[in-house]
Amino acid sequence: MNPIVEGLESLLDPVVGLGLLLGLLLGMLVGAFPGITATMAVALASGFTLTLEPVQGLAVLLTIYVAANFGDRVPSILVNTPGTPASIATTLDGYPMAKQGRAGLALVISAMASAIGILASMILFTAAAIPIARLALQFGPSEMFALVVFGLTVMISISSKSILKGVLAGALGLALATIGRDPITGDQRFTFGFDALSGGLDFIAIIIGLFGIAELFDQLLTHHAAKVRPISSLGRWWPTKAEYRQSGRALGVGTATGLVVGVIPAAGGDIAGLIGWDRAKRVSKNPEAFGTGSIEGVTASDSASSATLGGSLTTTMALGIPGDSVMAVMIGSMIIWGIQPGPSLFANRPELVVSITAIMVIATLASLLISLVRMKGMVKLLDVPVHYLWATILMFCIVGTYATTNNIITVVVMLVAGVVGLILKRTGFPAGPVVLGLLLGPLAESNLRRALLIDGPVGLVSSPISAVLLALAVFAIALPLVGRARAARRARRSDGDDGPAEHPGDDSSLRSTTTSKGL
């Protein structure tokens, strides 16, 4: 049967349709509650979907991923609190619009920009994924090892303000990946006599602990009774023709930015949204309006953050390297289903790739439709007492984790991971490199050892592809270090120039000098 027909026919399964509806509901709810990330929701749902068929489970997980991207704009615009990190840039202009009585307009513009960004990114996925996968099919052990190293270094360099902390977090993930059986000999390692650890640490338990339990513990420790009331005066909803034209350029800039940032492993929607907002401001005819309630600002930030979804899916499915933390959870679930994301997926399961693409498109259109309906019901959800939410999350974390293995040891692993995640969060260590190291550690180790057995150490750099990837990995680590060193040097030079001001009581010359140097 034709893979396209087979992939689309699989969506006619009633369970798939139910999964789409459930994913829409959960994704919108997750996005609407600040602090509850899409990664946490997808990780939690993974425990309940492992007994389903792959397409049925993916319908739930992918739809949560997409719908959360729409729901998180509600608190960003109405409460000035990002529902997920991807909507950080939305607050810059969305909340000022809401304070001006244009909250409904901001919500509609945001939903439309998000939908266009995701649909554009899916075009990128369909156009670029297969050529990338075909290239990756030529990879041997040395190239695969270099690819994993590149993915790790990019996440380390992006996800932490401190390169050292990112490296240490990645090393922790790689260390955890060694628990279990040796990928070459099958010997047990670091199990300390516990048979439950012979298969390694349960990936879903670690994910739920690091992103779910850790966030829950952090909110419990930092919660304050004071709460900002959501803006209830929504005003008009639909943009005028002039406003549509005004947002056109920002939409193009934001979408293009998101497409580029999305294919970089670990770059994520939060980074893309901020870059897209900044780029749109640079090319706007009214840059002074940005940050004060600009439709262009909302359009650029939301189209950019949403356009990363297809790029993240591309690197995940074509290379087996998760584009973001949600895709890392997705890979873990697919492996448990017996599906290995990567170049072989397009050759062995082309109908599954078609199903994934169709699910993403359907989820986007359905989320847009829900978002364009008056969202007063979603606004009321922001008044739900937070302790009810905490209790519900904790219950589902425990039940979902136990359901993956039916072993109480898995729940213990999850709780320990939650404590570790809280410590990482409080000390500024990113959780992303830990997850990526745990996920890709066995792949990196097995390919490294095979490459050394075949060609020795020289084989790692004798291949042009592996040499280029390793060079890019070094560049990914070195570039932030060089940038920070230059920034520190400029700051010291600026302080030295501004020190001997002629009029200590008047700071106008200081502001002038600093502004000219900073810009």
C-alpha positions in Angstrom: 0.0 0.0 0.0 1.1 3.6 -0.7 2.8 5.0 2.5 0.8 8.2 2.2 -2.5 6.4 2.0 -1.5 4.0 4.8 -0.4 6.8 7.1 -3.6 8.8 6.6 -5.8 5.7 7.0 -4.3 5.1 10.4 -5.8 8.4 11.6 -9.3 7.0 10.9 -8.9 4.9 14.1 -11.5 6.1 16.7 -8.8 5.8 19.4 -6.6 8.2 17.4 -9.5 10.7 17.2 -10.0 10.3 21.0 -6.3 10.8 21.5 -6.4 14.1 19.5 -9.3 15.4 21.6 -7.6 14.4 24.8 -4.3 16.0 23.7 -6.1 19.2 22.8 -7.8 19.4 26.2 -4.6 18.7 28.1 -2.4 20.9 26.0 -4.7 23.9 26.3 -5.0 23.4 30.1 -1.2 22.9 30.5 -0.4 26.0 28.5 -3.0 28.1 30.5 -1.5 27.2 33.9 1.8 29.2 34.4 4.7 26.9 35.4 3.3 23.7 34.0 5.4 23.2 30.9 4.7 21.1 27.8 7.7 18.9 28.7 6.1 18.0 32.0 2.8 17.3 30.4 4.2 15.1 27.6 6.4 13.2 30.1 3.5 12.6 32.4 1.2 11.5 29.5 3.9 9.2 28.2 3.4 6.9 31.2 -0.3 6.4 30.2 0.2 6.0 26.4 2.9 3.3 26.4 0.2 0.6 26.3 -1.3 2.2 23.1 -0.3 1.6 19.5 2.4 4.1 18.3 0.0 6.2 16.2 -2.5 6.4 19.0 0.1 7.4 21.6 1.7 9.9 19.3 -1.7 11.5 18.6 -1.9 12.3 22.3 1.7 13.4 22.8 2.1 15.5 19.7 -1.3 17.2 20.2 -0.3 18.2 23.7 2.9 19.6 22.3 1.0 21.7 19.7 -2.0 22.8 21.9 0.3 23.9 24.8 1.9 26.3 22.3 -1.5 28.0 21.9 -2.7 27.8 25.5 0.4 29.3 27.0 -0.4 32.6 25.3 -3.4 33.2 27.6 -1.6 33.8 30.8 1.2 35.6 29.0 -1.2 38.2 27.6 -3.7 38.4 30.5 -1.4 37.9 33.6 2.0 38.9 32.2 3.2 35.4 33.2 4.5 33.0 30.5 2.5 29.8 30.5 5.6 28.0 29.1 9.1 29.4 28.4 8.2 29.6 24.7 5.8 32.5 25.4 8.2 34.7 27.2 8.5 37.1 24.4 4.7 37.3 24.1 4.5 39.2 27.4 6.6 42.1 25.9 3.7 43.4 23.9 0.8 41.1 24.7 0.3 42.3 28.3 0.6 46.0 27.4 -2.1 45.4 24.7 -4.3 43.8 27.4 -3.8 46.7 29.7 -5.0 49.0 26.9 -8.3 47.0 26.6 -7.1 45.0 23.5 -6.7 41.6 25.1 -9.1 39.9 22.7 -7.2 41.3 19.7 -3.9 40.2 21.2 -5.2 36.6 21.7 -6.5 36.4 18.2 -3.3 37.8 16.6 -1.3 35.4 18.7 -3.3 32.4 17.7 -3.1 33.2 14.0 0.6 33.9 14.1 1.2 30.7 16.0 -0.8 28.6 13.5 1.0 30.1 10.5 4.4 29.5 12.2 3.7 25.9 12.9 2.2 25.2 9.4 5.2 26.8 7.8 7.5 24.7 9.9 5.7 21.5 8.8 6.4 22.5 5.2 10.0 22.7 6.2 9.7 19.2 7.8 8.2 17.6 4.7 10.8 19.3 2.4 14.0 18.9 4.5 13.5 15.7 6.6 13.9 13.2 3.8 17.1 14.7 2.2 18.6 15.0 5.7 17.7 11.4 6.5 19.2 10.2 3.2 22.4 11.9 4.1 22.4 10.5 7.6 22.0 7.0 6.2 25.6 7.3 4.9 26.8 7.8 8.5 29.1 5.2 10.1 30.0 4.8 13.7 32.4 7.8 13.7 29.9 10.1 12.1 27.1 9.0 14.5 29.4 9.6 17.5 30.3 13.1 16.1 26.7 13.9 15.5 25.7 13.0 19.1 28.7 15.1 20.5 27.5 18.0 18.3 23.9 17.7 19.7 25.2 17.6 23.3 27.5 20.6 22.9 24.8 22.7 21.3 22.4 22.0 24.1 25.1 22.7 26.7 26.0 26.0 25.1 22.4 27.2 24.8 20.7 25.9 27.9 22.9 27.4 30.6 24.4 30.8 31.4 27.5 28.9 32.6 29.3 26.6 30.1 30.9 24.8 33.0 27.5 24.1 34.6 26.1 22.9 31.2 29.1 20.6 30.8 28.7 19.1 34.3 25.0 18.6 33.7 25.7 16.8 30.4 28.4 14.7 32.2 25.8 13.7 34.8 23.5 12.5 32.1 26.2 10.5 30.4 27.1 9.0 33.8 23.5 8.0 34.5 23.4 6.4 31.0 26.2 3.9 32.0 23.9 2.3 34.6 22.7 -1.0 33.4 24.2 -3.4 30.8 27.3 -2.7 28.6 26.0 -2.0 25.1 28.8 -4.1 23.6 29.4 -7.0 26.0 26.1 -7.0 27.9 27.9 -7.1 31.3 26.1 -5.3 34.2 27.6 -2.0 35.3 26.9 0.2 38.4 23.8 -1.8 39.4 25.1 -2.4 42.9 23.4 -5.8 43.0 19.9 -4.4 42.2 18.3 -6.5 39.4 15.8 -3.6 38.8 18.7 -1.5 37.5 20.1 -4.1 35.1 18.0 -2.5 32.3 19.2 1.0 33.2 17.3 3.8 34.7 13.8 4.2 33.5 13.8 7.2 31.1 10.2 8.2 31.7 10.7 8.2 35.4 13.8 10.4 35.1 12.0 12.8 32.8 8.9 13.1 35.1 11.2 13.6 38.1 13.5 16.2 36.5 10.7 18.3 34.9 7.5 17.4 36.8 8.4 16.7 40.4 11.3 19.2 40.5 9.0 22.0 39.2 6.3 20.9 41.7 8.7 21.0 44.6 10.1 24.4 43.5 6.6 25.9 43.3 5.8 24.5 46.7 8.8 26.1 48.2 8.5 29.5 46.5 4.7 29.9 46.4 3.4 33.3 47.5 -0.3 33.9 48.4 -0.3 37.2 46.4 -1.6 36.7 42.9 -2.0 39.0 39.9 -5.6 39.0 38.8 -6.1 38.3 35.1 -7.4 41.1 32.9 -11.0 40.5 32.2 -11.8 43.3 29.8 -11.0 41.6 26.5 -12.3 44.3 24.1 -12.7 43.6 20.4 -11.4 40.4 18.9 -10.9 40.6 15.1 -8.1 42.7 13.5 -8.9 45.3 10.8 -7.5 45.1 7.3 -4.9 47.8 8.3 -3.8 45.7 11.3 -3.5 42.6 9.1 -1.2 44.5 6.7 0.7 46.0 9.6 1.6 42.6 10.9 2.6 41.1 7.6 6.2 42.0 7.7 6.6 40.9 11.3 5.0 37.6 10.5 7.5 36.9 7.7 10.5 37.9 9.9 9.3 35.9 12.9 8.5 32.8 10.9 11.8 32.8 9.1 13.6 33.3 12.4 11.8 30.4 13.9 12.5 28.1 11.0 16.2 28.8 11.3 16.4 28.5 15.1 14.2 25.4 15.1 16.7 23.2 13.3 19.3 23.9 15.9 19.1 21.2 18.6 17.9 22.6 21.9 17.4 26.1 20.7 13.7 26.1 21.5 10.8 28.5 21.2 11.9 30.8 24.0 15.1 31.8 22.2 13.4 32.0 18.8 10.6 34.2 20.2 13.1 36.8 21.6 15.2 36.8 18.5 12.2 37.1 16.2 10.8 40.0 18.3 14.2 41.8 18.1 14.6 41.2 14.4 11.1 42.4 13.6 11.7 45.6 15.7 14.8 46.3 13.6 12.9 46.2 10.3 9.7 47.8 11.5 8.6 51.2 10.4 7.4 51.8 14.0 10.2 50.3 16.2 9.3 52.7 19.1 5.9 50.9 19.5 7.6 47.6 20.4 7.2 46.8 24.1 4.3 49.2 24.5 1.5 47.1 22.9 2.6 46.5 19.3 0.6 44.1 17.2 3.9 43.5 15.2 5.6 42.5 18.4 3.0 39.9 19.3 3.0 38.6 15.7 6.8 38.3 15.4 7.4 36.7 18.8 4.6 34.1 18.5 5.2 33.2 14.9 9.0 32.7 15.7 8.5 30.6 18.8 5.8 28.4 17.0 7.9 27.9 13.8 10.5 26.0 15.8 8.2 23.0 16.2 8.7 21.7 12.7 12.5 22.3 12.9 12.7 20.4 16.2 10.7 17.6 14.6 13.0 17.5 11.7 16.2 17.0 13.7 14.4 14.5 15.9 13.0 12.3 13.2 15.7 12.6 10.6 18.8 12.4 12.8 17.5 10.9 16.1 18.8 14.0 17.9 16.0 15.7 20.0 15.3 19.2 18.9 14.1 20.2 22.4 13.1 18.6 25.7 9.7 17.6 24.5 11.2 15.7 21.6 13.6 14.0 24.0 10.5 12.6 25.8 9.0 11.7 22.5 12.1 9.7 21.5 12.0 7.9 24.8 8.4 6.8 24.2 9.1 5.8 20.6 12.0 3.6 21.7 9.8 1.9 24.2 7.3 1.3 21.3 10.1 -0.3 19.4 10.6 2.6 17.0 14.1 4.1 16.6 13.9 7.8 15.4 16.6 8.5 12.9 17.4 8.1 9.2 16.2 4.5 9.1 12.7 5.6 10.2 12.0 7.1 6.7 13.0 3.9 5.0 11.4 1.4 7.4 8.3 3.2 8.6 7.4 5.9 6.0 3.7 5.6 6.8 4.5 6.6 10.4 6.2 9.8 9.2 3.1 10.6 7.2 0.9 10.0 10.3 3.1 12.3 12.4 2.9 15.1 9.8 -0.9 14.8 9.6 -1.3 14.7 13.4 0.7 17.9 13.7 -1.3 19.7 11.0 -4.7 18.6 12.4 -3.6 19.5 15.9 -2.6 23.0 14.7 -5.9 23.7 12.9 -7.9 22.4 15.8 -6.0 24.4 18.3 -6.4 27.5 16.2 -10.2 26.9 16.0 -10.4 26.6 19.8 -8.3 29.7 20.3 -10.5 31.8 18.0 -13.6 30.9 20.1 -14.1 33.4 22.8 -11.7 32.1 25.5 -13.5 33.4 28.6 -13.6 29.9 29.9 -9.8 29.6 29.7 -9.5 32.9 31.5 -11.6 31.6 34.5 -9.1 28.7 34.8 -6.5 31.1 36.0 -8.5 31.6 39.2 -8.3 27.9 40.2 -6.5 27.5 43.5 -3.0 26.4 42.9 -2.9 23.7 45.6 -5.6 21.7 43.8 -3.3 21.8 40.8 -0.3 20.6 42.8 -2.2 17.7 44.3 -3.5 16.6 40.9 0.0 16.8 39.3 1.6 14.8 42.1 -1.0 12.1 41.9 -0.7 11.7 38.1 3.1 11.7 38.3 3.1 8.8 40.7 0.4 6.8 38.8 1.9 7.5 35.4 5.4 6.5 36.5 4.2 3.3 38.2 2.2 2.4 35.1 5.4 2.3 32.9 6.9 -0.7 34.7 4.4 -1.7 37.5 7.4 -1.5 39.8 7.6 0.7 42.9 11.3 1.1 42.4 10.5 3.2 39.3 8.5 5.6 41.5 11.4 5.8 43.9 13.7 6.7 41.0 11.2 9.4 39.9 11.1 11.0 43.4 14.9 10.9 43.7 15.2 12.5 40.2 12.7 15.1 41.4 15.0 16.0 44.4 18.0 16.1 42.1 16.1 18.2 39.6 15.2 20.7 42.4 18.9 20.9 43.4 19.9 21.5 39.8 17.2 24.2 39.4 18.2 26.0 42.6 21.9 25.9 41.8 21.5 27.0 38.2 22.3 23.7 36.5 20.2 23.0 33.4 18.1 19.8 33.2 18.2 19.6 29.4 21.8 18.3 29.1 21.1 15.7 31.8 18.2 14.3 29.8 20.0 14.5 26.5 23.1 12.8 28.0 20.9 10.0 29.5 19.1 9.5 26.2 22.1 9.7 23.8 24.7 8.2 26.1 24.3 4.6 25.0 24.3 5.7 21.3 27.4 7.7 21.8 29.3 5.0 23.7 28.4 2.2 21.3 29.4 4.1 18.2 32.6 5.5 19.8 33.7 2.0 20.7 32.9 0.6 17.3 34.7 3.4 15.6 37.8 2.9 17.7 37.7 -0.9 17.0 37.4 -0.3 13.3 39.8 2.6 12.6 41.3 3.6 15.9 41.4 7.2 17.1 42.3 8.5 13.7 39.0 7.3 12.3 37.1 9.9 14.3 38.6 12.7 12.2 39.5 10.9 9.0 35.9 11.1 7.8 35.1 14.7 6.5 31.6 14.5 8.0 32.8 13.5 11.5 35.6 16.0 11.3 33.2 18.9 10.4 30.7 17.8 13.1 33.4 17.7 15.8 34.7 21.0 14.7 31.2 22.5 15.0 30.9 20.9 18.4 34.1 22.8 19.5 32.8 25.9 17.9 29.5 25.6 19.8 31.3 25.6 23.1 34.0 28.1 22.2 31.7 30.8 20.7 29.7 31.6 23.9 33.0 31.7 25.8 34.6 34.1 23.4 31.4 36.3 23.3 31.3 36.5 27.1 35.0 37.3 27.3 34.6 40.1 24.7 31.5 41.5 26.6 33.4 41.5 29.9 36.4 43.3 28.2 34.1 45.9 26.7 32.4 46.4 30.1 35.8 46.9 31.8 36.9 49.3 29.0 33.6 51.2 29.3 34.0 51.5 33.1 37.5 52.8 32.7 36.4 55.4 30.2 33.5 56.6 32.3 35.4 56.7 35.6 36.9 60.2 35.6 33.8 62.1 34.8 34.2 65.9 34.9 30.9 66.5 36.7 30.2 63.8 39.3 26.9 65.3 40.2 25.6 65.3 36.6 25.3 61.8 35.0 24.2 63.1 31.6 27.7 62.6 30.1 27.8 59.1 31.5 24.5 58.1 29.9 25.6 59.6 26.6 29.0 57.7 26.6 27.4 54.4 27.7 24.7 54.7 25.1 27.1 55.4 22.3 29.3 52.5 23.2 26.5 50.0 23.9 24.7 50.7 20.6 
